[in-house]
Amino acid sequence: MKLAICFVLAYLIGSIPSGVWIGRGFFHKDIRASGSHNIGTTNAYRVLGPIGGTVVLAMDILKGTLGASLPALFGITPHWWVLLVGLAAVFGHAFSIFIGFKGGKAVATSAGICLAYSPLFFAFACVVFISLVLLTSMVSIASTLGMAIVTIGSLFMHDWPLTVVCFGIWVLFMIRHKDNFARIKAGKENMVPFGLGQILRRRRQAK
């Protein structure tokens, strides 16, 4: 019964549409109507600016961390239940009950699971993600390629539940980013305003 409660609560926590609520409540904007129309962190930065985007990022990470931490709060062992219950929060973010079972790509919420499970592994994932953003200037590439690298990195921890969950999240990322891949192929993918990729694009456009 405790485990069932954890899954339900984690899903509901993950379902909180941070970008939508912050946008409407404090900026009087619906981020689904602008930019990439996504409710996630990247579009929140694009539509709401650095303050709003950072708040949404923090909330989305916290959703994953809080949802994944529920087994520990309920005294449920072993520790790998953190990963499985955390997946319910990721599912909630991607298919939120509060906005018609639609949602974001769950990158930040997935990072929150890592933070709850292993802060050291979370730090590793952050380094990989930030490095790829700086190299490519594309959050979509940083998310999908980064998750592949993180999954490979998990093998060195000899923790099969972690590797299985990482692989599952990577598959979800690949599916949720299919539109981004189409834009990348067409040379129309949005870039962040910094990084090597942005510098190279500006140079090509200047020629």
C-alpha positions as CSV (number, residue, x, y, z in Angstrom):
1,M,0.0,0.0,0.0
2,K,2.8,2.4,0.8
3,L,4.5,1.7,-2.5
4,A,1.3,2.3,-4.4
5,I,0.8,5.7,-2.6
6,C,4.4,6.6,-3.5
7,F,3.8,6.0,-7.2
8,V,0.5,8.0,-7.2
9,L,2.0,10.9,-5.3
10,A,5.2,10.9,-7.4
11,Y,3.0,11.0,-10.6
12,L,0.9,13.9,-9.2
13,I,4.1,15.8,-8.1
14,G,5.6,15.3,-11.5
15,S,2.4,16.4,-13.2
16,I,2.7,19.9,-11.7
17,P,3.1,22.1,-14.9
18,S,5.7,24.4,-13.4
19,G,6.2,26.4,-16.6
20,V,2.5,26.9,-17.2
21,W,1.7,27.9,-13.6
22,I,4.7,30.2,-13.2
23,G,4.1,31.8,-16.6
24,R,0.4,32.5,-15.9
25,G,0.8,33.4,-12.2
26,F,3.7,35.7,-12.4
27,F,4.3,36.7,-16.0
28,H,0.7,36.6,-17.3
29,K,1.9,34.4,-20.2
30,D,1.1,30.9,-21.4
31,I,4.4,29.5,-22.5
32,R,2.6,26.9,-24.6
33,A,1.5,29.8,-26.9
34,S,5.1,31.0,-27.7
35,G,8.5,29.8,-28.6
36,S,8.6,26.0,-29.1
37,H,5.2,25.8,-27.3
38,N,6.8,23.3,-24.8
39,I,6.2,23.6,-21.0
40,G,9.7,22.8,-20.1
41,T,12.7,24.7,-18.9
42,T,14.2,25.7,-22.3
43,N,11.0,27.3,-23.5
44,A,10.5,28.9,-20.1
45,Y,13.9,30.7,-20.5
46,R,12.9,31.7,-24.0
47,V,9.5,33.1,-23.1
48,L,9.7,34.1,-19.4
49,G,13.4,35.2,-19.3
50,P,16.2,34.2,-17.0
51,I,14.4,34.6,-13.7
52,G,11.3,32.8,-14.8
53,G,13.3,30.1,-16.6
54,T,15.5,29.5,-13.5
55,V,12.5,29.2,-11.2
56,V,10.9,26.6,-13.6
57,L,14.2,24.7,-13.9
58,A,14.5,24.5,-10.1
59,M,10.9,23.4,-9.7
60,D,11.2,20.8,-12.4
61,I,14.3,19.3,-10.8
62,L,12.7,19.4,-7.4
63,K,9.7,17.5,-8.8
64,G,11.9,14.6,-9.7
65,T,13.9,14.8,-6.5
66,L,10.8,14.9,-4.2
67,G,8.9,12.3,-6.2
68,A,11.9,9.9,-6.1
69,S,12.6,10.5,-2.4
70,L,9.1,9.3,-1.4
71,P,10.2,5.6,-0.8
72,A,12.9,6.8,1.6
73,L,10.4,9.1,3.4
74,F,8.0,6.1,3.7
75,G,10.9,3.8,4.9
76,I,10.7,1.6,1.8
77,T,13.9,-0.3,0.9
78,P,16.0,-1.2,-1.1
79,H,17.3,2.1,-2.3
80,W,16.6,1.4,-6.0
81,W,12.9,2.0,-5.4
82,V,14.0,5.7,-5.6
83,L,14.6,5.2,-9.3
84,L,11.4,3.3,-10.1
85,V,9.1,5.7,-8.1
86,G,11.0,8.6,-9.7
87,L,10.0,7.4,-13.1
88,A,6.4,8.1,-12.1
89,A,7.4,11.7,-11.6
90,V,9.0,11.7,-15.1
91,F,5.8,10.2,-16.5
92,G,3.8,12.8,-14.7
93,H,5.8,15.6,-16.3
94,A,5.5,14.2,-19.8
95,F,1.8,13.4,-19.4
96,S,0.4,15.8,-16.9
97,I,-3.1,15.2,-15.5
98,F,-3.4,18.9,-15.0
99,I,-3.1,19.9,-18.7
100,G,-4.8,17.2,-20.5
101,F,-2.1,14.5,-20.2
102,K,0.3,16.6,-22.3
103,G,3.7,17.8,-21.0
104,G,7.4,18.4,-21.5
105,K,10.4,16.4,-22.3
106,A,11.2,15.6,-18.7
107,V,14.9,16.4,-18.8
108,A,15.1,18.5,-15.6
109,T,12.7,16.1,-13.8
110,S,14.9,13.2,-14.8
111,A,17.9,15.0,-13.4
112,G,16.0,15.4,-10.1
113,I,15.8,11.6,-9.8
114,C,19.6,11.4,-10.1
115,L,19.9,13.9,-7.3
116,A,17.7,11.9,-5.1
117,Y,19.5,8.6,-5.9
118,S,23.1,9.7,-6.1
119,P,24.3,13.4,-5.8
120,L,27.7,12.4,-7.2
121,F,26.0,10.8,-10.3
122,F,23.8,13.9,-10.6
123,A,27.0,16.1,-10.7
124,F,28.4,13.8,-13.4
125,A,25.2,14.2,-15.5
126,C,25.3,18.0,-15.0
127,V,28.9,18.2,-16.2
128,V,28.0,16.1,-19.3
129,F,24.9,18.2,-20.1
130,I,26.6,21.6,-19.6
131,S,29.6,20.5,-21.7
132,L,27.4,19.5,-24.6
133,V,25.4,22.7,-24.4
134,L,28.6,24.7,-24.6
135,L,29.8,22.6,-27.6
136,T,26.6,22.3,-29.6
137,S,24.5,25.3,-28.4
138,M,21.5,22.9,-28.7
139,V,19.6,21.7,-25.6
140,S,18.1,18.9,-27.6
141,I,21.4,17.4,-28.5
142,A,22.8,17.9,-25.0
143,S,19.7,16.1,-23.6
144,T,19.7,13.1,-25.9
145,L,23.4,12.6,-26.5
146,G,24.1,13.5,-22.9
147,M,21.6,10.9,-21.7
148,A,23.3,8.3,-23.8
149,I,26.7,9.2,-22.3
150,V,25.2,9.2,-18.8
151,T,23.7,5.7,-19.5
152,I,27.1,4.4,-20.6
153,G,28.7,6.1,-17.5
154,S,26.3,4.3,-15.2
155,L,27.8,1.0,-16.3
156,F,31.0,1.9,-14.4
157,M,29.0,2.1,-11.2
158,H,28.0,-1.6,-11.6
159,D,24.5,-0.6,-10.6
160,W,22.1,-2.4,-13.0
161,P,18.9,-0.7,-11.7
162,L,20.5,2.6,-12.4
163,T,21.6,1.6,-15.9
164,V,18.2,0.1,-16.8
165,V,16.4,3.3,-15.7
166,C,18.9,5.5,-17.5
167,F,18.4,3.6,-20.6
168,G,14.6,3.8,-20.3
169,I,14.8,7.6,-19.8
170,W,17.1,7.9,-22.8
171,V,14.5,6.1,-25.0
172,L,11.9,8.5,-23.7
173,F,14.1,11.5,-24.6
174,M,14.6,10.1,-28.1
175,I,10.9,9.8,-28.6
176,R,10.1,13.2,-27.1
177,H,12.8,15.0,-29.2
178,K,11.7,13.6,-32.6
179,D,10.5,17.0,-33.7
180,N,13.9,18.5,-32.7
181,F,15.7,15.9,-34.8
182,A,13.6,16.9,-37.8
183,R,14.5,20.6,-37.2
184,I,18.2,19.7,-36.8
185,K,18.2,17.8,-40.1
186,A,16.6,20.9,-41.7
187,G,19.1,23.2,-40.1
188,K,16.3,25.0,-38.3
189,E,16.8,23.9,-34.7
190,N,16.7,26.6,-32.0
191,M,20.1,27.4,-30.4
192,V,20.9,29.0,-27.1
193,P,22.6,32.4,-27.5
194,F,26.1,31.0,-26.5
195,G,28.4,28.1,-27.1
196,L,30.6,26.9,-30.0
197,G,27.6,25.9,-32.1
198,Q,26.2,29.4,-32.0
199,I,29.5,30.9,-32.9
200,L,29.9,28.7,-35.9
201,R,26.3,29.4,-37.1
202,R,26.9,33.1,-36.9
203,R,30.1,32.8,-38.9
204,R,28.3,30.8,-41.6
205,Q,25.5,33.4,-41.7
206,A,28.1,36.2,-42.0
207,K,29.7,34.8,-45.1
